[in-house]
Amino acid sequence: MNKILLSLLFAASVAGCTGMSDTQQRALTGTVGGAGVGAILGAIGGNAGLGAVAGAGAGLAGGLIYDSVKKSEAQAYQDGVNAGKRQASSTTR
């Protein structure tokens, strides 16, 4: 039963990512992945439902943190590109 539920959650997350922003995709992926891992660990501990809920929360937080890091990385790259363009245009004058 748990394998079927995990398969359905995974399929829904992959199919549901169409047309979503990067932040939404990362949050959904983290939530579904966390719920899956939490359900497995919860089943080992005797309560798969509680494990899935805790895992989903942790996965959501992880997905949002990862999104923040990727956005900061992209902004730093763009700042470097812009600085290089300014420097190149000032030396050609």
Residue, then its C-alpha position, 0 to 999 in steps of 0.5 A: m500500500n505504501k509503495i502505491l501511495l508513494s508512486l502516486l505522489f511521485a507521479a503527481s509531483v512530476a505531472g504537476c510541475t508544468g507551468m509552475s515557477d522554479t520556487q513552486q517546483r522546488a517546494l513541491t519536490g521537497t515536500v513530496g520527497g520529504a513525505g516519501v522519506g518520512a513515510i518510510l522512516g515512520a513506517i519503520g518507527g510504527n507510524a507512517g502517517l506521522g512520519a510523512v507529515a513531519g517529512a513533508g514539513a522538513g522537505l518543504a523547508g529544504g526546498l525553499i532554502y534550496d530555492s533561496v540559495k539558487k536565486s542568490e547564486a543566479q543574482a551573484y552571477q548576473d551582478g558579475v556579468n553586469a560588472g564585467k560589461r561596465q568595466a569593458s565599456s569604460t576601458t573602450r572609451 
